[in-house]
Amino acid sequence: MARKVIILGEVKDGSLRNVSFEAVAAGKTIADGGEVVGVLVGKDVAGLANEVIQYGADRVVLVEDDKLDHYTSDGYSQALMAVINEENPDGIVFGHTALGKDLAPKIATKIDSGLVSDVTAIEEVGGNLVFTRPIYSGKAFEKKIITSDKLFITIRPNNIAPLEKDDSRTGTVSSISVEIKDLRTIIKEIVRKTSEGVDLSEAKVVVAGGRGVKSASGFKPLQELADVLGGAVGASRGACDADYCDYSLQIGQTGKVVTPDLYIAVGISGAIQHLAGMSNSKVIVAINKDPEANIFKVADYGIVGDLFEVVPMLTEEFKKLLVNA
């Protein structure tokens, strides 16, 4: 059944987040030969439209306004509702990000649709689209079917592979004029505490530290390893509570959920709350001096040893491998 599907492209620091391209791929699956329409909301985002098309969208609709320079629930919902009313799509796809988790329920309520959040896989069974999502902190999965007129989902980053980019692909780019008004929140400035680098929630490699790093300076060798592997640094709640790092790096039930190709847990005991945020990583490597640490139960590979010896050794070996690659 061919459908029209709109996907929301997320913009961060003037660039499209990778989850935008994953959303296009999910949209293609849902569209089943129909049309995939990318939507870009913000200030001066027109220059990013062609990239959405090159990753598989058939066309792009822009909603640009100075009031949309930073995300607000009110502003973005007004912009998206204008596009939805204009396009009347059969399906909608957002990333399951901080933005998507905040905005999607509000839009679903406005259009009176069902919503399946945190989708990790999409398949067709018996003529129905079936969406898989984790439950019980990742210990189980459920399969959902949407029975309302519109299919509305958010997808977990790093689970649905984007289509291969085609630089020769072309499509129409149009704009919708929307009067953004009655904003209850106005963002004047964003101050970032975290260092510049790979986005933790989208990183293919994550090096995470726990209480075992012992201090803020103990994260330095972890950052060096992450830099060599082109990854991002994360942390357990224990490390954040001990003031070793900022809470924006926290991974777990009350932090961020990550699903990288490689997760290196350094000095992390493996509390169930932390496992909820990383247990679906494709490959897990645990480094801990306690051979009885719970983290080894979920790890694919384990190293029992002093992290301050093991991590620098790994960093040097990876450097050698990358030089010779």
Solvent accessible surface area in square Angstrom, and as a share of the most:
residue,aa,sasa,rsa
1,M,158,0.71
2,A,70,0.54
3,R,32,0.12
4,K,52,0.22
5,V,0,0.00
6,I,1,0.01
7,I,1,0.00
8,L,4,0.02
9,G,4,0.04
10,E,9,0.04
11,V,51,0.29
12,K,82,0.35
13,D,96,0.50
14,G,56,0.54
15,S,64,0.41
16,L,19,0.10
17,R,37,0.14
18,N,45,0.23
19,V,2,0.01
20,S,1,0.01
21,F,13,0.05
22,E,2,0.01
23,A,0,0.00
24,V,0,0.00
25,A,7,0.06
26,A,0,0.00
27,G,0,0.00
28,K,64,0.27
29,T,65,0.38
30,I,0,0.00
31,A,1,0.01
32,D,67,0.35
33,G,80,0.77
34,G,23,0.22
35,E,54,0.24
36,V,0,0.00
37,V,0,0.00
38,G,0,0.00
39,V,0,0.00
40,L,1,0.00
41,V,3,0.02
42,G,4,0.04
43,K,87,0.37
44,D,118,0.61
45,V,5,0.03
46,A,49,0.38
47,G,77,0.74
48,L,29,0.14
49,A,1,0.01
50,N,93,0.48
51,E,54,0.24
52,V,1,0.01
53,I,1,0.01
54,Q,34,0.15
55,Y,39,0.15
56,G,5,0.05
57,A,0,0.00
58,D,49,0.26
59,R,52,0.19
60,V,1,0.00
61,V,2,0.01
62,L,6,0.03
63,V,1,0.01
64,E,74,0.33
65,D,41,0.21
66,D,105,0.54
67,K,109,0.46
68,L,1,0.00
69,D,72,0.37
70,H,58,0.26
71,Y,54,0.21
72,T,10,0.06
73,S,34,0.22
74,D,18,0.09
75,G,0,0.00
76,Y,20,0.08
77,S,4,0.03
78,Q,50,0.22
79,A,0,0.00
80,L,0,0.00
81,M,33,0.15
82,A,26,0.20
83,V,0,0.00
84,I,6,0.03
85,N,110,0.57
86,E,121,0.54
87,E,17,0.08
88,N,107,0.55
89,P,2,0.01
90,D,53,0.27
91,G,0,0.00
92,I,0,0.00
93,V,0,0.00
94,F,1,0.00
95,G,2,0.02
96,H,37,0.17
97,T,8,0.05
98,A,86,0.66
99,L,26,0.13
100,G,0,0.00
101,K,107,0.45
102,D,72,0.37
103,L,0,0.00
104,A,1,0.01
105,P,65,0.41
106,K,52,0.22
107,I,0,0.00
108,A,8,0.06
109,T,110,0.64
110,K,108,0.46
111,I,34,0.17
112,D,129,0.67
113,S,20,0.13
114,G,28,0.27
115,L,58,0.29
116,V,8,0.05
117,S,31,0.20
118,D,17,0.09
119,V,0,0.00
120,T,19,0.11
121,A,45,0.35
122,I,29,0.15
123,E,71,0.32
124,E,112,0.50
125,V,83,0.48
126,G,80,0.77
127,G,56,0.54
128,N,71,0.36
129,L,14,0.07
130,V,10,0.06
131,F,0,0.00
132,T,14,0.08
133,R,55,0.20
134,P,9,0.06
135,I,42,0.21
136,Y,156,0.59
137,S,36,0.23
138,G,17,0.16
139,K,134,0.57
140,A,37,0.29
141,F,105,0.44
142,E,49,0.22
143,K,130,0.55
144,K,83,0.35
145,I,89,0.45
146,I,20,0.10
147,T,132,0.77
148,S,39,0.25
149,D,144,0.75
150,K,35,0.15
151,L,19,0.10
152,F,0,0.00
153,I,0,0.00
154,T,1,0.01
155,I,0,0.00
156,R,18,0.07
157,P,11,0.07
158,N,11,0.06
159,N,55,0.28
160,I,25,0.13
161,A,80,0.62
162,P,47,0.29
163,L,75,0.37
164,E,161,0.72
165,K,85,0.36
166,D,64,0.33
167,D,107,0.55
168,S,92,0.59
169,R,73,0.27
170,T,120,0.70
171,G,33,0.31
172,T,86,0.50
173,V,59,0.34
174,S,49,0.31
175,S,81,0.52
176,I,32,0.16
177,S,117,0.76
178,V,28,0.16
179,E,131,0.59
180,I,4,0.02
181,K,108,0.46
182,D,121,0.62
183,L,38,0.19
184,R,194,0.71
185,T,76,0.44
186,I,119,0.60
187,I,60,0.31
188,K,176,0.75
189,E,132,0.59
190,I,84,0.43
191,V,120,0.69
192,R,115,0.42
193,K,163,0.69
194,T,50,0.29
195,S,91,0.59
196,E,144,0.65
197,G,70,0.68
198,V,72,0.41
199,D,35,0.18
200,L,11,0.06
201,S,22,0.14
202,E,21,0.10
203,A,2,0.01
204,K,94,0.40
205,V,21,0.12
206,V,0,0.00
207,V,0,0.00
208,A,0,0.00
209,G,0,0.00
210,G,1,0.01
211,R,143,0.52
212,G,27,0.26
213,V,0,0.00
214,K,126,0.54
215,S,43,0.28
216,A,61,0.48
217,S,86,0.55
218,G,4,0.03
219,F,19,0.08
220,K,134,0.57
221,P,22,0.14
222,L,0,0.00
223,Q,66,0.29
224,E,82,0.37
225,L,0,0.00
226,A,0,0.00
227,D,91,0.47
228,V,32,0.18
229,L,37,0.19
230,G,49,0.47
231,G,7,0.06
232,A,8,0.06
233,V,13,0.08
234,G,0,0.00
235,A,0,0.00
236,S,11,0.07
237,R,129,0.47
238,G,18,0.17
239,A,0,0.00
240,C,2,0.01
241,D,68,0.35
242,A,32,0.25
243,D,120,0.62
244,Y,46,0.17
245,C,23,0.14
246,D,44,0.23
247,Y,121,0.46
248,S,41,0.27
249,L,37,0.19
250,Q,13,0.06
251,I,1,0.01
252,G,2,0.02
253,Q,108,0.48
254,T,98,0.57
255,G,31,0.30
256,K,81,0.34
257,V,59,0.34
258,V,2,0.01
259,T,6,0.03
260,P,0,0.00
261,D,61,0.31
262,L,36,0.18
263,Y,0,0.00
264,I,4,0.02
265,A,1,0.00
266,V,0,0.00
267,G,9,0.09
268,I,4,0.02
269,S,72,0.47
270,G,1,0.01
271,A,54,0.42
272,I,89,0.45
273,Q,98,0.43
274,H,10,0.04
275,L,14,0.07
276,A,14,0.11
277,G,1,0.01
278,M,0,0.00
279,S,40,0.26
280,N,50,0.26
281,S,10,0.06
282,K,126,0.53
283,V,54,0.31
284,I,6,0.03
285,V,21,0.12
286,A,0,0.00
287,I,0,0.00
288,N,17,0.09
289,K,143,0.60
290,D,66,0.34
291,P,83,0.52
292,E,145,0.65
293,A,8,0.07
294,N,55,0.28
295,I,1,0.00
296,F,43,0.18
297,K,165,0.70
298,V,52,0.30
299,A,23,0.18
300,D,84,0.43
301,Y,143,0.54
302,G,48,0.46
303,I,56,0.29
304,V,89,0.51
305,G,19,0.18
306,D,63,0.33
307,L,13,0.07
308,F,77,0.32
309,E,111,0.50
310,V,21,0.12
311,V,0,0.00
312,P,54,0.34
313,M,130,0.58
314,L,40,0.20
315,T,6,0.04
316,E,87,0.39
317,E,90,0.40
318,F,53,0.22
319,K,91,0.39
320,K,116,0.49
321,L,115,0.57
322,L,97,0.48
323,V,122,0.70
324,N,125,0.64
325,A,115,0.89
